[in-house]
Structure formats: C-alpha cells, structure tokens
Amino acid sequence: MRVAIIGQGYVGLTIAVDSAGAGHTVVGFDVNAELVKKLNVGYSHIEGITDSHLGSLIESGSYSASSNPSTLEGCEVIVIAVPTPLDDQRNPDLSYVHAAADLITKNVKSPVLVVNESTSYPGTLRSEIAARISGVQHLYASSPERVDPGNTQWGTKNTPRLIGGLTPAAVAKAKEFYGSFCDTIIEVSSPEIAEAAKIFENTFRQVNIALVNEFAQIADALGISGREVLDAAATKPYGFMEFNPGPGVGGHCIPVDPTYLAYVANEVGVPATFIKRANEVNLAMPAYVVKR
C-alpha cells in the first residue's frame, strides 16, 4: 500500500518506519521543512530508530519525508499522528488535528482510509475529523497510538493494536494495514471505544502516580520510609500494582491525556473528581520535592 503519515514525531516516525519495513511505500509528511530535510538524509530524531535503519528504508525507496501536501494524493491509507496538547488554560487543543483534517480536504480527491492515532477524547474521529473532511467519502478508523518511547520490551509490533471504525469496510481496511506489522489486532465496536480505552489507560497511570505521591508525603509526615512500605506492599502476589513516587509526571502523554478525559466528562455533566485531584497532586509535586 502507499501510505502517508501526517506528523513525523515520536509516534508518526515510528509508525512510518514500521509500516515501511513491512513492505508499504510510506511518505512521512510534516510541516517542519528542516525536520523533513534531516529525515531524507537518514537522520533519526527518535530514540529506538537508528540512522542506519532509516537510511536503509530511504535507499530502498520504502520511506521518504515531505512537506508537500500533494504527496497525500494517491495514497490508500493516511494516518494522522499529530500532537494533542493543552492550551494555556489547560484545555484540549485540537488545532493540529483540525489542520490535518483540513489538509486532507484540500489535497485528497480520491477515497482513502483515514486513521487517527492522535490521542484525544471519545468522539474525536467522528466529530472533529470525519465531520470536518468534506467532498469525498473516505473510510475512517481510530487506532490510538500506544508507543512507549525507549521501551526495549514493548514496541509497535508486539503491543496489541486497538481498531474501531465508522464502518465495517473501514475496520477491514485498517486491520489489513496494521496486521501487516502488528502481531495482535483487537477490534472494538466503535472509534469511541478505542479512543476511550487509550485515554483511560493513561488516566489510570496518572491517578495511581498521584496516589503514591500523596502517600509519600503521608509517610514522610509519619516518620516512616515510604519506599520500604511500597516494597513491603509489593510482596502481595495479587491485588496490588507497585507505583513509585517522584516529582510529578512527565512525558508527552500522562500529564495531558487525563485532562482530555476530564474535559469530555465535564461536557456530559460528570464531575471527574479523581482525575482533577490527581492533576492537583502531581502538579504540586515539584514544589513539594524542592521543599523536602
């Protein structure tokens, strides 16, 4: 298949390299012309993707990078893998997703499978992408990224891949594509299920990190070793999952994704109290660590 990946960050480049390695012809689209230039000479900015591996894919013609929107036309699959950050008021910022949808509207005139991998709240594929793209009857599916940068045990190939589509045809096409380089494909009943599963996975981590950070403060106030308590609790062979305290949360996902879930919860009238409290605890941890 000819495939375009919109966004060549840690998600997009990873998918581009893995799908190119499976035999697809992949165009990595990015608006950053300097990044595109570096990618096309075999420079990888992502941990876990070597320059030599990227270079071999370029040499074979399996991968190329581009900032030219016309390269999207003629593809069978277009994957959206762009950032979904928070704005200055810590609300979801879907401007990159909207820009990708607008890019497809303006430049793709033949039906393709459009897959959203960018993490967002349930309803994003249906309301913020499919409803925004006009003029052509595309197929639409959601397959949220589950990349763990730098993880040497779990990667794109052996991490189960969730797929939910707006139509059976979209699901079938998405399964065909991802099945070529992912070991396990799990079909869910709708894009909203796939989107919610991904965002809840990271919310689970955020809430448990906040819990152990709060416990670390309690243990210190009690004059006991919080780490020894955690090690002792971890000897229980069931019903306990060990998390470790630290200066809040980092990375691209955990500080952001739960806020997307809290946002959509608020939109439907459900107070996401655990998520909000977890955010408060983790955002306050840097100051607590400095105080300690």
C-alpha positions as a Markdown table, in Angstrom:
| # | Residue | x | y | z |
|---|---|---|---|---|
| 1 | Met | 0.0 | 0.0 | 0.0 |
| 2 | Arg | 1.0 | 3.6 | -0.5 |
| 3 | Val | 0.7 | 5.2 | 2.9 |
| 4 | Ala | 1.0 | 8.8 | 4.2 |
| 5 | Ile | 1.7 | 9.5 | 7.9 |
| 6 | Ile | 0.9 | 13.1 | 8.8 |
| 7 | Gly | 3.3 | 14.1 | 11.6 |
| 8 | Gln | 6.8 | 12.8 | 12.0 |
| 9 | Gly | 7.2 | 13.0 | 15.7 |
| 10 | Tyr | 7.9 | 10.0 | 18.0 |
| 11 | Val | 4.5 | 8.5 | 17.0 |
| 12 | Gly | 4.4 | 9.2 | 13.3 |
| 13 | Leu | 8.0 | 8.3 | 12.5 |
| 14 | Thr | 7.7 | 5.1 | 14.5 |
| 15 | Ile | 4.6 | 4.0 | 12.5 |
| 16 | Ala | 6.2 | 5.2 | 9.3 |
| 17 | Val | 9.4 | 3.1 | 9.8 |
| 18 | Asp | 7.5 | 0.0 | 11.0 |
| 19 | Ser | 5.0 | 0.1 | 8.1 |
| 20 | Ala | 7.8 | 0.8 | 5.6 |
| 21 | Gly | 9.7 | -2.2 | 7.0 |
| 22 | Ala | 6.6 | -4.3 | 6.3 |
| 23 | Gly | 6.7 | -3.5 | 2.6 |
| 24 | His | 4.5 | -0.4 | 2.3 |
| 25 | Thr | 5.6 | 2.7 | 0.4 |
| 26 | Val | 5.5 | 5.4 | 3.0 |
| 27 | Val | 5.5 | 9.2 | 2.8 |
| 28 | Gly | 6.2 | 10.9 | 6.1 |
| 29 | Phe | 4.5 | 14.3 | 5.9 |
| 30 | Asp | 5.5 | 17.1 | 8.2 |
| 31 | Val | 5.2 | 20.9 | 8.1 |
| 32 | Asn | 8.6 | 21.3 | 9.6 |
| 33 | Ala | 10.8 | 21.6 | 6.5 |
| 34 | Glu | 14.0 | 21.4 | 8.4 |
| 35 | Leu | 13.0 | 18.1 | 10.0 |
| 36 | Val | 11.9 | 16.7 | 6.6 |
| 37 | Lys | 15.4 | 17.6 | 5.2 |
| 38 | Lys | 17.1 | 15.8 | 8.0 |
| 39 | Leu | 14.8 | 12.7 | 7.7 |
| 40 | Asn | 15.5 | 12.5 | 4.0 |
| 41 | Val | 19.3 | 12.2 | 4.6 |
| 42 | Gly | 18.7 | 9.4 | 7.2 |
| 43 | Tyr | 18.9 | 11.4 | 10.4 |
| 44 | Ser | 16.5 | 10.0 | 13.1 |
| 45 | His | 15.5 | 12.2 | 16.0 |
| 46 | Ile | 13.6 | 9.4 | 17.7 |
| 47 | Glu | 15.1 | 7.1 | 20.3 |
| 48 | Gly | 14.9 | 3.5 | 19.1 |
| 49 | Ile | 15.1 | 4.3 | 15.4 |
| 50 | Thr | 18.7 | 4.2 | 14.2 |
| 51 | Asp | 20.0 | 6.4 | 11.4 |
| 52 | Ser | 21.2 | 3.3 | 9.6 |
| 53 | His | 17.8 | 1.7 | 9.7 |
| 54 | Leu | 16.1 | 4.9 | 8.5 |
| 55 | Gly | 18.8 | 5.3 | 5.8 |
| 56 | Ser | 18.2 | 1.7 | 4.5 |
| 57 | Leu | 14.5 | 2.4 | 4.1 |
| 58 | Ile | 15.2 | 5.6 | 2.2 |
| 59 | Glu | 17.7 | 3.8 | 0.0 |
| 60 | Ser | 15.2 | 1.1 | -0.8 |
| 61 | Gly | 12.5 | 3.6 | -1.7 |
| 62 | Ser | 10.2 | 2.4 | 1.1 |
| 63 | Tyr | 10.3 | 5.7 | 3.0 |
| 64 | Ser | 10.6 | 9.4 | 2.2 |
| 65 | Ala | 9.7 | 12.6 | 4.0 |
| 66 | Ser | 7.9 | 15.6 | 2.5 |
| 67 | Ser | 6.4 | 18.9 | 3.3 |
| 68 | Asn | 4.4 | 19.0 | 0.0 |
| 69 | Pro | 0.7 | 18.3 | 0.6 |
| 70 | Ser | 0.3 | 17.0 | -2.9 |
| 71 | Thr | 2.1 | 13.8 | -1.8 |
| 72 | Leu | -1.0 | 12.8 | 0.1 |
| 73 | Glu | -3.0 | 12.3 | -3.1 |
| 74 | Gly | -2.7 | 8.7 | -4.4 |
| 75 | Cys | -2.3 | 7.1 | -1.0 |
| 76 | Glu | -4.5 | 4.2 | 0.1 |
| 77 | Val | -4.1 | 5.0 | 3.8 |
| 78 | Ile | -3.5 | 8.3 | 5.6 |
| 79 | Val | -2.6 | 8.2 | 9.3 |
| 80 | Ile | -3.0 | 11.3 | 11.5 |
| 81 | Ala | -0.2 | 11.3 | 14.1 |
| 82 | Val | -0.1 | 14.9 | 15.3 |
| 83 | Pro | 0.3 | 16.4 | 18.8 |
| 84 | Thr | -2.8 | 16.9 | 21.0 |
| 85 | Pro | -1.5 | 19.3 | 23.7 |
| 86 | Leu | -3.2 | 21.5 | 26.2 |
| 87 | Asp | -3.7 | 25.2 | 25.7 |
| 88 | Asp | -2.6 | 28.0 | 28.2 |
| 89 | Gln | -5.8 | 27.3 | 30.2 |
| 90 | Arg | -5.1 | 23.6 | 30.3 |
| 91 | Asn | -8.0 | 22.8 | 27.9 |
| 92 | Pro | -7.7 | 20.4 | 25.0 |
| 93 | Asp | -6.0 | 21.9 | 21.9 |
| 94 | Leu | -7.1 | 20.1 | 18.7 |
| 95 | Ser | -5.7 | 22.6 | 16.3 |
| 96 | Tyr | -3.2 | 20.2 | 14.9 |
| 97 | Val | -5.9 | 17.5 | 14.4 |
| 98 | His | -8.1 | 20.1 | 12.7 |
| 99 | Ala | -5.1 | 21.2 | 10.5 |
| 100 | Ala | -4.5 | 17.6 | 9.4 |
| 101 | Ala | -8.2 | 17.2 | 8.5 |
| 102 | Asp | -8.2 | 20.4 | 6.5 |
| 103 | Leu | -5.0 | 19.2 | 4.8 |
| 104 | Ile | -6.8 | 16.0 | 3.7 |
| 105 | Thr | -9.9 | 18.0 | 2.5 |
| 106 | Lys | -7.8 | 20.3 | 0.3 |
| 107 | Asn | -5.4 | 17.8 | -1.2 |
| 108 | Val | -7.0 | 14.3 | -1.3 |
| 109 | Lys | -9.6 | 13.9 | -4.0 |
| 110 | Ser | -9.8 | 10.0 | -4.1 |
| 111 | Pro | -11.3 | 7.8 | -1.3 |
| 112 | Val | -8.8 | 6.6 | 1.2 |
| 113 | Leu | -8.7 | 5.1 | 4.7 |
| 114 | Val | -8.1 | 7.9 | 7.2 |
| 115 | Val | -6.8 | 6.7 | 10.6 |
| 116 | Asn | -6.5 | 8.8 | 13.7 |
| 117 | Glu | -3.7 | 7.8 | 16.0 |
| 118 | Ser | -3.5 | 11.0 | 17.9 |
| 119 | Thr | -4.7 | 10.7 | 21.5 |
| 120 | Ser | -7.9 | 12.6 | 22.2 |
| 121 | Tyr | -11.3 | 12.3 | 23.9 |
| 122 | Pro | -14.0 | 9.9 | 22.7 |
| 123 | Gly | -15.8 | 11.3 | 19.7 |
| 124 | Thr | -12.8 | 13.0 | 18.1 |
| 125 | Leu | -12.7 | 10.8 | 14.9 |
| 126 | Arg | -16.4 | 11.2 | 14.3 |
| 127 | Ser | -16.9 | 14.8 | 15.2 |
| 128 | Glu | -13.5 | 16.5 | 14.8 |
| 129 | Ile | -12.1 | 14.7 | 11.7 |
| 130 | Ala | -14.8 | 12.8 | 9.7 |
| 131 | Ala | -17.3 | 15.6 | 10.1 |
| 132 | Arg | -14.7 | 18.2 | 9.1 |
| 133 | Ile | -13.5 | 16.5 | 5.9 |
| 134 | Ser | -15.8 | 17.2 | 3.0 |
| 135 | Gly | -16.0 | 16.4 | -0.7 |
| 136 | Val | -15.0 | 12.7 | -0.7 |
| 137 | Gln | -16.5 | 9.6 | 1.0 |
| 138 | His | -13.4 | 8.4 | 2.9 |
| 139 | Leu | -13.2 | 5.4 | 5.3 |
| 140 | Tyr | -12.5 | 6.4 | 8.9 |
| 141 | Ala | -11.0 | 4.4 | 11.7 |
| 142 | Ser | -9.4 | 5.1 | 15.1 |
| 143 | Ser | -6.3 | 3.3 | 16.3 |
| 144 | Pro | -4.8 | 5.3 | 19.2 |
| 145 | Glu | -1.0 | 5.1 | 19.5 |
| 146 | Arg | 0.4 | 3.1 | 22.4 |
| 147 | Val | 4.1 | 4.0 | 21.8 |
| 148 | Asp | 6.3 | 3.9 | 24.9 |
| 149 | Pro | 9.5 | 5.7 | 23.7 |
| 150 | Gly | 12.7 | 3.9 | 24.6 |
| 151 | Asn | 10.9 | 0.7 | 25.8 |
| 152 | Thr | 13.0 | -2.2 | 24.5 |
| 153 | Gln | 10.5 | -4.9 | 25.6 |
| 154 | Trp | 7.3 | -3.5 | 24.1 |
| 155 | Gly | 7.1 | -1.8 | 20.7 |
| 156 | Thr | 4.7 | -1.3 | 17.8 |
| 157 | Lys | 4.9 | -4.9 | 16.7 |
| 158 | Asn | 4.1 | -6.8 | 19.9 |
| 159 | Thr | 1.8 | -4.2 | 21.6 |
| 160 | Pro | -1.8 | -5.1 | 20.9 |
| 161 | Arg | -3.4 | -2.7 | 18.4 |
| 162 | Leu | -6.9 | -1.4 | 19.0 |
| 163 | Ile | -9.1 | -0.6 | 16.0 |
| 164 | Gly | -12.5 | 0.9 | 15.9 |
| 165 | Gly | -14.1 | 2.2 | 12.6 |
| 166 | Leu | -17.1 | 4.1 | 11.5 |
| 167 | Thr | -18.0 | 1.3 | 9.0 |
| 168 | Pro | -17.1 | -2.4 | 8.6 |
| 169 | Ala | -15.2 | -1.5 | 5.5 |
| 170 | Ala | -13.0 | 0.9 | 7.4 |
| 171 | Val | -12.3 | -1.7 | 10.1 |
| 172 | Ala | -11.4 | -4.3 | 7.4 |
| 173 | Lys | -9.0 | -1.9 | 5.7 |
| 174 | Ala | -7.4 | -0.8 | 9.0 |
| 175 | Lys | -7.0 | -4.4 | 10.0 |
| 176 | Glu | -5.3 | -5.2 | 6.7 |
| 177 | Phe | -2.9 | -2.3 | 7.1 |
| 178 | Tyr | -2.0 | -2.7 | 10.8 |
| 179 | Gly | -2.0 | -6.5 | 10.6 |
| 180 | Ser | 1.0 | -6.3 | 8.2 |
| 181 | Phe | 3.3 | -5.1 | 11.0 |
| 182 | Cys | 1.4 | -5.7 | 14.3 |
| 183 | Asp | 1.1 | -9.1 | 15.9 |
| 184 | Thr | -2.2 | -8.6 | 17.6 |
| 185 | Ile | -5.2 | -6.7 | 16.3 |
| 186 | Ile | -8.2 | -6.1 | 18.7 |
| 187 | Glu | -11.3 | -4.9 | 17.0 |
| 188 | Val | -13.7 | -2.8 | 19.2 |
| 189 | Ser | -17.3 | -1.8 | 18.4 |
| 190 | Ser | -16.7 | 1.9 | 17.7 |
| 191 | Pro | -14.0 | 4.5 | 17.4 |
| 192 | Glu | -15.2 | 6.0 | 20.7 |
| 193 | Ile | -14.3 | 2.7 | 22.5 |
| 194 | Ala | -10.8 | 2.8 | 21.1 |
| 195 | Glu | -10.4 | 6.4 | 21.9 |
| 196 | Ala | -11.7 | 6.0 | 25.5 |
| 197 | Ala | -9.5 | 2.9 | 26.1 |
| 198 | Lys | -6.3 | 4.7 | 25.3 |
| 199 | Ile | -7.2 | 7.8 | 27.3 |
| 200 | Phe | -8.3 | 5.7 | 30.3 |
| 201 | Glu | -5.0 | 3.7 | 30.2 |
| 202 | Asn | -3.1 | 6.9 | 30.8 |
| 203 | Thr | -5.6 | 8.2 | 33.3 |
| 204 | Phe | -5.1 | 5.0 | 35.3 |
| 205 | Arg | -1.4 | 5.7 | 35.5 |
| 206 | Gln | -1.9 | 9.4 | 36.3 |
| 207 | Val | -4.3 | 8.6 | 39.2 |
| 208 | Asn | -2.0 | 5.9 | 40.6 |
| 209 | Ile | 1.1 | 8.1 | 40.4 |
| 210 | Ala | -0.8 | 10.8 | 42.2 |
| 211 | Leu | -1.9 | 8.3 | 44.9 |
| 212 | Val | 1.7 | 7.1 | 45.5 |
| 213 | Asn | 2.9 | 10.7 | 45.5 |
| 214 | Glu | 0.3 | 11.6 | 48.1 |
| 215 | Phe | 1.3 | 8.6 | 50.2 |
| 216 | Ala | 4.9 | 9.5 | 50.0 |
| 217 | Gln | 4.0 | 12.8 | 51.8 |
| 218 | Ile | 1.9 | 11.0 | 54.4 |
| 219 | Ala | 4.8 | 8.5 | 55.1 |
| 220 | Asp | 7.3 | 11.3 | 55.5 |
| 221 | Ala | 5.0 | 13.1 | 57.9 |
| 222 | Leu | 4.6 | 9.9 | 59.9 |
| 223 | Gly | 8.4 | 9.5 | 60.0 |
| 224 | Ile | 8.5 | 6.2 | 58.2 |
| 225 | Ser | 10.1 | 5.1 | 54.9 |
| 226 | Gly | 7.5 | 5.3 | 52.1 |
| 227 | Arg | 9.8 | 3.3 | 49.8 |
| 228 | Glu | 10.1 | 0.5 | 52.3 |
| 229 | Val | 6.3 | 0.4 | 52.7 |
| 230 | Leu | 5.9 | 0.2 | 48.9 |
| 231 | Asp | 8.4 | -2.7 | 48.7 |
| 232 | Ala | 6.6 | -4.5 | 51.5 |
| 233 | Ala | 3.2 | -4.0 | 49.9 |
| 234 | Ala | 4.5 | -5.3 | 46.6 |
| 235 | Thr | 5.2 | -8.7 | 48.1 |
| 236 | Lys | 1.5 | -9.4 | 48.0 |
| 237 | Pro | 1.0 | -11.6 | 44.9 |
| 238 | Tyr | -2.4 | -10.2 | 43.9 |
| 239 | Gly | -4.5 | -7.0 | 44.1 |
| 240 | Phe | -1.6 | -4.6 | 44.2 |
| 241 | Met | 0.4 | -2.9 | 41.4 |
| 242 | Glu | 3.5 | -1.0 | 42.5 |
| 243 | Phe | 3.9 | 2.6 | 41.5 |
| 244 | Asn | 6.8 | 4.8 | 42.7 |
| 245 | Pro | 6.7 | 8.4 | 43.9 |
| 246 | Gly | 8.5 | 11.2 | 42.0 |
| 247 | Pro | 8.4 | 14.9 | 41.1 |
| 248 | Gly | 5.0 | 14.7 | 39.4 |
| 249 | Val | 4.6 | 13.2 | 36.0 |
| 250 | Gly | 6.5 | 13.6 | 32.7 |
| 251 | Gly | 6.5 | 12.6 | 29.1 |
| 252 | His | 4.1 | 13.5 | 26.3 |
| 253 | Cys | 1.0 | 11.7 | 27.5 |
| 254 | Ile | 0.5 | 11.3 | 31.2 |
| 255 | Pro | 0.4 | 15.0 | 32.1 |
| 256 | Val | -2.0 | 15.7 | 29.2 |
| 257 | Asp | -4.3 | 12.8 | 28.3 |
| 258 | Pro | -6.3 | 12.6 | 31.6 |
| 259 | Thr | -7.3 | 16.3 | 31.2 |
| 260 | Tyr | -8.9 | 15.4 | 27.8 |
| 261 | Leu | -11.0 | 12.8 | 29.7 |
| 262 | Ala | -11.9 | 15.2 | 32.4 |
| 263 | Tyr | -12.9 | 17.8 | 29.8 |
| 264 | Val | -15.3 | 15.5 | 27.9 |
| 265 | Ala | -16.6 | 14.2 | 31.2 |
| 266 | Asn | -17.5 | 17.8 | 32.2 |
| 267 | Glu | -19.1 | 18.3 | 28.8 |
| 268 | Val | -21.6 | 15.5 | 29.6 |
| 269 | Gly | -22.2 | 16.6 | 33.2 |
| 270 | Val | -20.0 | 14.1 | 35.1 |
| 271 | Pro | -17.6 | 15.6 | 37.7 |
| 272 | Ala | -14.2 | 13.8 | 37.1 |
| 273 | Thr | -13.2 | 14.2 | 40.7 |
| 274 | Phe | -10.4 | 11.6 | 40.8 |
| 275 | Ile | -8.8 | 13.0 | 37.7 |
| 276 | Lys | -8.9 | 16.6 | 38.9 |
| 277 | Arg | -7.4 | 15.6 | 42.3 |
| 278 | Ala | -4.7 | 13.6 | 40.6 |
| 279 | Asn | -3.8 | 16.6 | 38.5 |
| 280 | Glu | -3.6 | 18.8 | 41.6 |
| 281 | Val | -1.4 | 16.4 | 43.4 |
| 282 | Asn | 1.0 | 15.8 | 40.6 |
| 283 | Leu | 1.2 | 19.5 | 39.6 |
| 284 | Ala | 2.1 | 20.3 | 43.2 |
| 285 | Met | 4.9 | 17.7 | 43.5 |
| 286 | Pro | 7.8 | 19.7 | 42.1 |
| 287 | Ala | 7.3 | 22.4 | 44.8 |
| 288 | Tyr | 7.0 | 19.6 | 47.4 |
| 289 | Val | 10.2 | 18.0 | 46.2 |
| 290 | Val | 12.0 | 21.3 | 46.4 |
| 291 | Lys | 10.7 | 21.9 | 49.9 |
| 292 | Arg | 11.9 | 18.5 | 51.0 |
